[in-house]
């Protein structure tokens, strides 16, 4: 993915693309280029300005938040496609409210109908898009993304996950539509589409060259006409750790189901991933679940620093 976020998206896509985990690395060479959320562009210029009083926290300075939101609003309001994304962001709780939460924690279970499941309890710092995961199958194993590189602890831990790829991929999907307010994103409005009895506006999301690890990724966001809520996302994965240049995964469609309101921010509860048959969803291939959701504004920044004995992972794979 572009910033750090973009990286995230690619991960889910790949996982849904094949029966077996491609074992690549949507972290989605350096991830800071992309994420989706495309993380690099989401972080304040200086990290030592966060708190002038009391202990530091993962919440960015209010001045940075105000400026970041104002720039995003101005940029998105230049086009009809951007206005739709902004309306969706407002319908899900608002960009300022999002950044004021500091860090998002949730358990994500990605369960292909055929193949190996991937599950972890993950915490993401929202302004810098740093990540910390605890592996569900073995809570002694942690991994993440520190803003520059992926890491794994203990260094000899055995896991089939592509650490760099998986560190932000789930977040990029659960963070829609907020992650599409990042710089480096190109938006285009497509025609309306109907899915399961509801009509949606479509906005295609692409990336400027050099945005994150996989600038050739694209997404098509489904925004319900009546509520402006996100109902799903179509996407491909072009992550270089998985595919040679110019290649990508088959297109997929992920439907967003249910609703959970966490401190004023709205998330789906579950996700269904389908193969895409040119004009409509095809075979269901994966079900995913977002549980144990909370915000952690009092978390210390040191939480996202790799343990001293962690293995640092610099390669895309």
DRENFIKE-19728 format. One record per residue (C-alpha): residue number from 1; residue in three letters; x, y, z. Coordinates in pm, 1 decimal. Layout:
BEGIN
+-----+---------+----------+----------+----------+
| num | residuo |       c1 |       c2 |       c3 |
+-----+---------+----------+----------+----------+
| NUM |     ALA |        X |        Y |        Z |
...
+-----+---------+----------+----------+----------+
//
This chain:
BEGIN
+-----+---------+----------+----------+----------+
| num | residuo |       c1 |       c2 |       c3 |
+-----+---------+----------+----------+----------+
|   1 |     UNK |      0.0 |      0.0 |      0.0 |
|   2 |     UNK |    147.0 |    391.3 |    -54.7 |
|   3 |     UNK |    171.2 |    512.8 |    296.9 |
|   4 |     UNK |    179.6 |    271.2 |    564.9 |
|   5 |     UNK |   -194.1 |    215.2 |    519.1 |
|   6 |     UNK |   -172.0 |    107.2 |    165.1 |
|   7 |     UNK |     33.6 |   -175.4 |    273.6 |
|   8 |     UNK |   -244.8 |   -297.4 |    477.6 |
|   9 |     UNK |   -493.3 |   -332.6 |    199.0 |
|  10 |     UNK |   -274.5 |   -551.7 |     -5.6 |
|  11 |     UNK |   -255.6 |   -805.3 |    267.4 |
|  12 |     UNK |   -621.5 |   -884.2 |    274.6 |
|  13 |     UNK |   -644.8 |   -898.2 |    -94.1 |
|  14 |     UNK |   -377.2 |  -1157.2 |   -126.8 |
|  15 |     UNK |   -510.1 |  -1363.0 |    148.9 |
|  16 |     UNK |   -844.9 |  -1386.3 |    -26.7 |
|  17 |     UNK |   -688.9 |  -1456.0 |   -360.1 |
|  18 |     UNK |   -552.4 |  -1801.2 |   -300.6 |
|  19 |     UNK |   -636.9 |  -2110.4 |   -109.6 |
|  20 |     UNK |   -297.4 |  -2108.4 |     55.0 |
|  21 |     UNK |   -140.8 |  -1802.8 |    206.8 |
|  22 |     UNK |     91.7 |  -1660.2 |    -54.4 |
|  23 |     UNK |    310.3 |  -1593.9 |    237.4 |
|  24 |     UNK |    403.8 |  -1261.5 |    106.7 |
|  25 |     UNK |    461.9 |   -962.2 |    306.2 |
|  26 |     UNK |    -94.2 |   -495.0 |    206.2 |
|  27 |     UNK |    322.9 |   -374.0 |    454.9 |
|  28 |     UNK |    225.2 |   -328.6 |    324.2 |
|  29 |     UNK |   1150.1 |   -137.7 |    -37.6 |
|  30 |     UNK |    981.1 |     63.8 |    251.2 |
|  31 |     UNK |    628.9 |     65.2 |    364.5 |
|  32 |     UNK |    651.3 |    418.2 |    471.2 |
|  33 |     UNK |    623.9 |    512.4 |    109.6 |
|  34 |     UNK |    268.9 |    396.3 |     80.8 |
|  35 |     UNK |    -89.2 |    275.1 |    376.9 |
|  36 |     UNK |   -336.1 |    282.7 |    368.9 |
|  37 |     UNK |   -321.5 |    385.4 |    540.3 |
|  38 |     UNK |    -53.2 |    512.1 |    358.1 |
|  39 |     UNK |    118.5 |    593.1 |    673.8 |
|  40 |     UNK |    409.7 |    810.9 |    592.7 |
|  41 |     UNK |    197.4 |   1106.5 |    487.2 |
|  42 |     UNK |    -22.4 |   1066.8 |    791.7 |
|  43 |     UNK |    233.8 |   1141.8 |   1054.2 |
|  44 |     UNK |    324.4 |   1480.8 |   1203.1 |
|  45 |     UNK |    660.8 |   1621.4 |   1106.0 |
|  46 |     UNK |    793.2 |   1604.5 |   1460.9 |
|  47 |     UNK |    705.7 |   1346.6 |   1717.7 |
|  48 |     UNK |    844.4 |   1534.3 |   2016.5 |
|  49 |     UNK |    567.9 |   1794.7 |   2005.3 |
|  50 |     UNK |    291.4 |   1562.8 |   2113.1 |
|  51 |     UNK |    248.7 |   1663.9 |   2472.5 |
|  52 |     UNK |    389.5 |   1961.5 |   2658.6 |
|  53 |     UNK |    229.4 |   1862.4 |   2987.3 |
|  54 |     UNK |    221.3 |   1525.1 |   3151.9 |
|  55 |     UNK |    345.2 |   1198.9 |   2998.9 |
|  56 |     UNK |    351.1 |   1159.4 |   2619.3 |
|  57 |     UNK |     68.3 |    968.4 |   2456.9 |
|  58 |     UNK |    -20.2 |    828.2 |   2118.0 |
|  59 |     UNK |   -256.0 |   1118.0 |   2047.6 |
|  60 |     UNK |   -111.4 |   1368.4 |   1801.1 |
|  61 |     UNK |   -103.1 |   1738.9 |   1897.8 |
|  62 |     UNK |   -439.0 |   1909.5 |   1843.7 |
|  63 |     UNK |   -273.4 |   2162.7 |   1615.5 |
|  64 |     UNK |   -150.0 |   1885.9 |   1389.3 |
|  65 |     UNK |   -493.4 |   1723.0 |   1388.9 |
|  66 |     UNK |   -669.2 |   2049.6 |   1299.8 |
|  67 |     UNK |   -426.8 |   2117.3 |   1015.3 |
|  68 |     UNK |   -442.0 |   1761.1 |    885.0 |
|  69 |     UNK |   -822.5 |   1762.0 |    882.3 |
|  70 |     UNK |   -846.6 |   2106.9 |    720.9 |
|  71 |     UNK |   -609.7 |   2006.2 |    440.5 |
|  72 |     UNK |   -794.0 |   1679.4 |    380.7 |
|  73 |     UNK |  -1131.9 |   1854.1 |    367.8 |
|  74 |     UNK |  -1007.2 |   2117.3 |    123.7 |
|  75 |     UNK |   -846.1 |   1855.4 |    -97.9 |
|  76 |     UNK |  -1147.5 |   1623.2 |   -100.9 |
|  77 |     UNK |  -1394.6 |   1901.9 |   -173.3 |
|  78 |     UNK |  -1225.8 |   1980.2 |   -504.7 |
|  79 |     UNK |  -1405.9 |   1692.0 |   -678.6 |
|  80 |     UNK |  -1741.6 |   1515.5 |   -657.0 |
|  81 |     UNK |  -1559.2 |   1189.7 |   -585.1 |
|  82 |     UNK |  -1373.4 |   1355.2 |   -299.4 |
|  83 |     UNK |  -1694.3 |   1500.4 |   -159.5 |
|  84 |     UNK |  -1843.3 |   1149.6 |   -147.5 |
|  85 |     UNK |  -1541.9 |   1023.2 |     47.6 |
|  86 |     UNK |  -1572.1 |   1316.1 |    287.8 |
|  87 |     UNK |  -1943.4 |   1248.4 |    336.4 |
|  88 |     UNK |  -1861.1 |    886.0 |    414.4 |
|  89 |     UNK |  -1596.3 |    992.9 |    665.5 |
|  90 |     UNK |  -1851.7 |   1219.1 |    835.3 |
|  91 |     UNK |  -2108.4 |    937.3 |    839.0 |
|  92 |     UNK |  -1855.3 |    712.5 |   1013.4 |
|  93 |     UNK |  -1771.7 |    964.3 |   1286.4 |
|  94 |     UNK |  -1553.0 |   1237.0 |   1136.2 |
|  95 |     UNK |  -1180.9 |   1267.4 |   1062.9 |
|  96 |     UNK |  -1099.0 |   1491.6 |   1359.2 |
|  97 |     UNK |  -1271.3 |   1253.5 |   1597.7 |
|  98 |     UNK |  -1078.8 |    965.4 |   1438.1 |
|  99 |     UNK |   -736.3 |   1118.8 |   1495.5 |
| 100 |     UNK |   -823.4 |   1230.5 |   1847.4 |
| 101 |     UNK |   -861.8 |    865.1 |   1948.4 |
| 102 |     UNK |   -487.4 |    806.9 |   1938.3 |
| 103 |     UNK |   -471.6 |    431.5 |   1886.8 |
| 104 |     UNK |   -717.0 |    166.5 |   1769.6 |
| 105 |     UNK |   -710.6 |   -185.4 |   1915.9 |
| 106 |     UNK |   -904.4 |   -480.5 |   1774.7 |
| 107 |     UNK |   -891.0 |   -852.7 |   1715.3 |
| 108 |     UNK |   -905.8 |   -947.6 |   1349.3 |
| 109 |     UNK |   -980.0 |  -1299.4 |   1230.2 |
| 110 |     UNK |   -933.3 |  -1368.2 |    859.5 |
| 111 |     UNK |  -1087.4 |  -1706.1 |    776.8 |
| 112 |     UNK |  -1078.9 |  -1836.8 |    419.0 |
| 113 |     UNK |  -1342.2 |  -2101.3 |    351.8 |
| 114 |     UNK |  -1051.9 |  -2309.7 |    223.4 |
| 115 |     UNK |   -706.5 |  -2259.0 |    365.2 |
| 116 |     UNK |   -536.6 |  -2131.4 |    679.0 |
| 117 |     UNK |   -687.8 |  -1867.9 |    905.0 |
| 118 |     UNK |   -489.8 |  -1563.8 |   1021.2 |
| 119 |     UNK |   -571.9 |  -1399.5 |   1354.1 |
| 120 |     UNK |   -409.9 |  -1141.6 |   1578.5 |
| 121 |     UNK |   -488.7 |   -878.7 |   1838.6 |
| 122 |     UNK |   -359.2 |   -557.5 |   1685.9 |
| 123 |     UNK |   -309.2 |   -201.0 |   1798.6 |
| 124 |     UNK |   -250.9 |     80.2 |   1548.0 |
| 125 |     UNK |   -132.0 |    433.6 |   1622.6 |
| 126 |     UNK |   -368.3 |    633.6 |   1403.6 |
| 127 |     UNK |   -158.6 |    937.0 |   1312.4 |
| 128 |     UNK |    166.9 |    752.6 |   1235.5 |
| 129 |     UNK |     14.9 |    415.6 |   1145.5 |
| 130 |     UNK |    258.3 |    215.5 |   1355.8 |
| 131 |     UNK |    139.0 |   -133.7 |   1444.7 |
| 132 |     UNK |    173.8 |   -385.2 |   1726.7 |
| 133 |     UNK |     29.1 |   -737.7 |   1696.0 |
| 134 |     UNK |     -8.9 |  -1026.7 |   1936.1 |
| 135 |     UNK |    -50.4 |  -1358.1 |   1756.9 |
| 136 |     UNK |   -375.6 |  -1526.5 |   1861.1 |
| 137 |     UNK |   -237.5 |  -1879.9 |   1826.2 |
| 138 |     UNK |     66.3 |  -1800.0 |   2044.2 |
| 139 |     UNK |     47.0 |  -1491.8 |   2263.0 |
| 140 |     UNK |    421.4 |  -1507.3 |   2326.3 |
| 141 |     UNK |    473.1 |  -1402.5 |   1965.1 |
| 142 |     UNK |    446.0 |  -1032.0 |   1880.4 |
| 143 |     UNK |    519.7 |   -842.9 |   1560.5 |
| 144 |     UNK |    452.5 |   -508.5 |   1399.6 |
| 145 |     UNK |    559.3 |   -203.4 |   1205.1 |
| 146 |     UNK |    755.1 |     78.4 |   1370.9 |
| 147 |     UNK |    708.6 |    330.3 |   1089.8 |
| 148 |     UNK |   1022.5 |    225.6 |    904.0 |
| 149 |     UNK |   1048.6 |   -149.0 |    922.1 |
| 150 |     UNK |    865.1 |   -461.5 |   1029.2 |
| 151 |     UNK |    976.8 |   -666.3 |   1329.6 |
| 152 |     UNK |    915.1 |  -1006.1 |   1490.1 |
| 153 |     UNK |    965.0 |  -1115.5 |   1851.9 |
| 154 |     UNK |   1109.1 |  -1348.9 |   1958.2 |
| 155 |     UNK |   1347.4 |  -1343.3 |   1662.4 |
| 156 |     UNK |   1330.1 |  -1721.3 |   1621.9 |
| 157 |     UNK |    948.4 |  -1732.4 |   1634.3 |
| 158 |     UNK |    785.7 |  -1958.1 |   1376.2 |
| 159 |     UNK |    493.9 |  -1811.2 |   1182.8 |
| 160 |     UNK |    365.2 |  -1843.4 |    828.5 |
| 161 |     UNK |    246.6 |  -1484.0 |    826.5 |
| 162 |     UNK |    414.6 |  -1235.5 |    596.6 |
| 163 |     UNK |    490.6 |   -995.1 |    878.3 |
| 164 |     UNK |    546.2 |   -676.7 |    680.9 |
| 165 |     UNK |    243.5 |   -734.0 |    467.0 |
| 166 |     UNK |     10.4 |   -833.2 |    748.7 |
| 167 |     UNK |    110.6 |   -565.6 |    998.8 |
| 168 |     UNK |   -119.8 |   -302.6 |    845.5 |
| 169 |     UNK |   -340.9 |   -485.7 |    597.8 |
| 170 |     UNK |   -636.1 |   -556.1 |    829.6 |
| 171 |     UNK |   -622.3 |   -199.2 |    955.8 |
| 172 |     UNK |   -638.9 |    -57.8 |    607.7 |
| 173 |     UNK |   -967.9 |   -238.3 |    547.7 |
| 174 |     UNK |  -1131.2 |   -162.7 |    883.0 |
| 175 |     UNK |  -1006.5 |    197.6 |    852.8 |
| 176 |     UNK |  -1211.1 |    270.6 |    539.1 |
| 177 |     UNK |  -1318.4 |    545.9 |    465.3 |
| 178 |     UNK |  -1074.8 |    735.0 |    691.0 |
| 179 |     UNK |   -764.8 |    595.6 |    518.7 |
| 180 |     UNK |   -876.7 |    745.8 |    187.2 |
| 181 |     UNK |   -829.3 |   1100.2 |    320.2 |
| 182 |     UNK |   -450.3 |   1065.5 |    286.4 |
| 183 |     UNK |   -237.9 |   1270.4 |     46.0 |
| 184 |     UNK |   -116.0 |   1085.3 |   -262.8 |
| 185 |     UNK |   -458.8 |    944.8 |   -342.4 |
| 186 |     UNK |   -643.8 |    996.8 |   -672.5 |
| 187 |     UNK |  -1022.7 |    967.1 |   -670.4 |
| 188 |     UNK |  -1267.1 |    911.2 |   -954.7 |
| 189 |     UNK |  -1644.9 |    880.5 |   -931.2 |
| 190 |     UNK |  -1796.5 |    584.8 |  -1114.1 |
| 191 |     UNK |  -2160.5 |    509.5 |  -1184.5 |
| 192 |     UNK |  -2404.8 |    379.9 |   -922.3 |
| 193 |     UNK |  -2422.2 |      7.1 |   -847.7 |
| 194 |     UNK |  -2667.6 |   -217.5 |   -661.4 |
| 195 |     UNK |  -2568.3 |   -489.4 |   -417.4 |
| 196 |     UNK |  -2811.4 |   -696.8 |   -210.5 |
| 197 |     UNK |  -3096.6 |   -451.1 |   -261.2 |
| 198 |     UNK |  -2907.1 |   -130.6 |   -179.9 |
| 199 |     UNK |  -2778.5 |    132.4 |   -422.3 |
| 200 |     UNK |  -2426.0 |    266.0 |   -382.0 |
| 201 |     UNK |  -2216.8 |    543.8 |   -530.8 |
| 202 |     UNK |  -1877.3 |    414.4 |   -640.4 |
| 203 |     UNK |  -1547.2 |    595.3 |   -595.0 |
| 204 |     UNK |  -1232.7 |    448.9 |   -745.8 |
| 205 |     UNK |   -915.3 |    502.3 |   -544.0 |
| 206 |     UNK |   -572.1 |    493.9 |   -708.3 |
| 207 |     UNK |   -234.7 |    629.4 |   -599.7 |
| 208 |     UNK |     27.3 |    866.9 |   -727.1 |
| 209 |     UNK |    361.2 |    707.1 |   -822.6 |
| 210 |     UNK |    583.6 |    645.2 |   -524.3 |
| 211 |     UNK |    295.7 |    631.1 |   -276.8 |
| 212 |     UNK |    372.9 |    337.4 |    -51.7 |
| 213 |     UNK |    490.7 |    -12.2 |   -137.6 |
| 214 |     UNK |    220.0 |    -86.3 |   -392.1 |
| 215 |     UNK |    115.9 |    229.2 |   -578.7 |
| 216 |     UNK |    -47.2 |     17.3 |   -849.8 |
| 217 |     UNK |   -316.9 |   -106.1 |   -611.2 |
| 218 |     UNK |   -668.5 |     23.5 |   -664.5 |
| 219 |     UNK |   -990.4 |     15.3 |   -466.9 |
| 220 |     UNK |  -1350.7 |     90.9 |   -552.5 |
| 221 |     UNK |  -1542.3 |    210.6 |   -246.8 |
| 222 |     UNK |  -1917.3 |    144.7 |   -223.3 |
| 223 |     UNK |  -2090.2 |    438.0 |    -47.1 |
| 224 |     UNK |  -2459.7 |    385.3 |     22.6 |
| 225 |     UNK |  -2665.9 |    663.9 |   -133.4 |
| 226 |     UNK |  -2904.6 |    707.3 |    160.0 |
| 227 |     UNK |  -2676.2 |    678.0 |    462.3 |
| 228 |     UNK |  -2332.7 |    757.0 |    307.9 |
| 229 |     UNK |  -2202.5 |    453.9 |    496.1 |
| 230 |     UNK |  -1946.2 |    224.9 |    334.3 |
| 231 |     UNK |  -2099.2 |   -103.6 |    220.9 |
| 232 |     UNK |  -1794.1 |   -265.6 |     68.1 |
| 233 |     UNK |  -1472.1 |   -234.4 |   -129.0 |
| 234 |     UNK |  -1348.9 |   -388.7 |   -452.9 |
| 235 |     UNK |   -974.0 |   -416.7 |   -482.9 |
| 236 |     UNK |   -663.7 |   -573.8 |   -631.4 |
| 237 |     UNK |   -322.7 |   -635.3 |   -476.3 |
| 238 |     UNK |     -4.9 |   -544.8 |   -663.4 |
| 239 |     UNK |    235.2 |   -572.8 |   -370.1 |
| 240 |     UNK |    589.1 |   -630.9 |   -505.9 |
| 241 |     UNK |    655.9 |   -892.4 |   -239.5 |
| 242 |     UNK |    389.8 |  -1107.5 |   -404.9 |
| 243 |     UNK |    384.1 |  -1008.7 |   -770.3 |
| 244 |     UNK |    641.4 |   -904.5 |  -1031.6 |
| 245 |     UNK |    610.0 |   -551.2 |  -1166.1 |
| 246 |     UNK |    292.5 |   -500.5 |  -1367.0 |
| 247 |     UNK |    117.5 |   -804.5 |  -1218.1 |
| 248 |     UNK |   -150.8 |   -818.4 |   -951.8 |
| 249 |     UNK |   -407.5 |  -1039.7 |   -783.9 |
| 250 |     UNK |   -750.2 |  -1108.0 |   -933.8 |
| 251 |     UNK |  -1007.5 |   -846.5 |   -836.2 |
| 252 |     UNK |  -1208.6 |   -918.7 |   -520.6 |
| 253 |     UNK |  -1508.9 |   -764.4 |   -350.1 |
| 254 |     UNK |  -1531.0 |   -733.1 |     28.6 |
| 255 |     UNK |  -1876.9 |   -664.1 |    169.8 |
| 256 |     UNK |  -1897.7 |   -476.9 |    502.5 |
| 257 |     UNK |  -2166.4 |   -624.1 |    727.4 |
| 258 |     UNK |  -2322.3 |   -512.9 |   1055.5 |
| 259 |     UNK |  -2232.4 |   -207.6 |   1259.0 |
| 260 |     UNK |  -2054.0 |   -134.7 |   1585.4 |
| 261 |     UNK |  -2021.4 |    214.6 |   1727.0 |
| 262 |     UNK |  -1704.3 |    258.1 |   1932.1 |
| 263 |     UNK |  -1688.6 |    598.9 |   2101.5 |
| 264 |     UNK |  -1864.8 |    763.3 |   1808.2 |
| 265 |     UNK |  -1665.9 |    590.2 |   1532.8 |
| 266 |     UNK |  -1858.9 |    335.8 |   1325.7 |
| 267 |     UNK |  -1705.6 |      8.0 |   1210.7 |
| 268 |     UNK |  -1842.0 |   -305.7 |   1044.4 |
| 269 |     UNK |  -1864.0 |   -622.5 |   1250.4 |
| 270 |     UNK |  -1790.2 |   -877.5 |    981.6 |
| 271 |     UNK |  -1661.8 |   -892.3 |    624.7 |
| 272 |     UNK |  -1736.9 |  -1124.4 |    333.3 |
| 273 |     UNK |  -1485.1 |  -1152.0 |     50.8 |
| 274 |     UNK |  -1602.9 |  -1267.2 |   -292.7 |
| 275 |     UNK |  -1434.1 |  -1334.8 |   -621.1 |
| 276 |     UNK |  -1530.6 |  -1063.7 |   -870.4 |
| 277 |     UNK |  -1698.8 |  -1176.3 |  -1192.8 |
| 278 |     UNK |  -1648.6 |   -867.6 |  -1408.7 |
| 279 |     UNK |  -1976.1 |   -700.7 |  -1311.4 |
| 280 |     UNK |  -2085.5 |   -863.0 |   -985.9 |
| 281 |     UNK |  -1963.6 |  -1063.8 |   -685.8 |
| 282 |     UNK |  -1907.9 |  -1431.8 |   -753.6 |
| 283 |     UNK |  -1810.4 |  -1711.4 |   -518.5 |
| 284 |     UNK |  -1770.0 |  -1637.7 |   -146.4 |
| 285 |     UNK |  -1410.2 |  -1720.0 |    -47.2 |
| 286 |     UNK |  -1345.8 |  -1564.0 |    296.1 |
| 287 |     UNK |  -1519.8 |  -1446.7 |    610.2 |
| 288 |     UNK |  -1348.2 |  -1202.8 |    847.7 |
| 289 |     UNK |  -1441.7 |  -1077.3 |   1193.2 |
| 290 |     UNK |  -1355.5 |   -757.9 |   1382.1 |
| 291 |     UNK |  -1401.5 |   -797.3 |   1759.3 |
| 292 |     UNK |  -1270.0 |   -660.4 |   2090.3 |
| 293 |     UNK |  -1264.0 |   -309.6 |   1944.1 |
| 294 |     UNK |  -1150.5 |    -14.8 |   2157.0 |
| 295 |     UNK |   -954.1 |    307.9 |   2139.8 |
| 296 |     UNK |   -645.5 |    356.5 |   2357.9 |
| 297 |     UNK |   -564.5 |    730.2 |   2377.7 |
| 298 |     UNK |   -352.7 |    692.8 |   2693.6 |
| 299 |     UNK |   -118.3 |    435.6 |   2544.6 |
| 300 |     UNK |    250.7 |    529.9 |   2554.8 |
| 301 |     UNK |    445.3 |    570.2 |   2226.6 |
| 302 |     UNK |    700.5 |    319.0 |   2356.3 |
| 303 |     UNK |    437.1 |     49.6 |   2305.0 |
| 304 |     UNK |    519.2 |     57.7 |   1932.8 |
| 305 |     UNK |    896.8 |     32.4 |   1974.3 |
| 306 |     UNK |   1027.0 |   -315.1 |   1877.9 |
| 307 |     UNK |   1157.7 |   -520.5 |   2171.7 |
| 308 |     UNK |   1537.0 |   -517.3 |   2201.1 |
| 309 |     UNK |   1567.5 |   -880.3 |   2096.5 |
| 310 |     UNK |   1323.9 |   -851.9 |   1803.1 |
| 311 |     UNK |   1419.3 |   -954.9 |   1452.2 |
| 312 |     UNK |   1405.1 |   -658.2 |   1215.4 |
| 313 |     UNK |   1259.4 |   -736.5 |    872.5 |
| 314 |     UNK |   1359.8 |   -500.3 |    593.9 |
| 315 |     UNK |   1283.8 |   -702.3 |    281.2 |
| 316 |     UNK |    941.8 |   -692.6 |    114.1 |
| 317 |     UNK |    920.2 |  -1067.4 |    157.6 |
+-----+---------+----------+----------+----------+
//
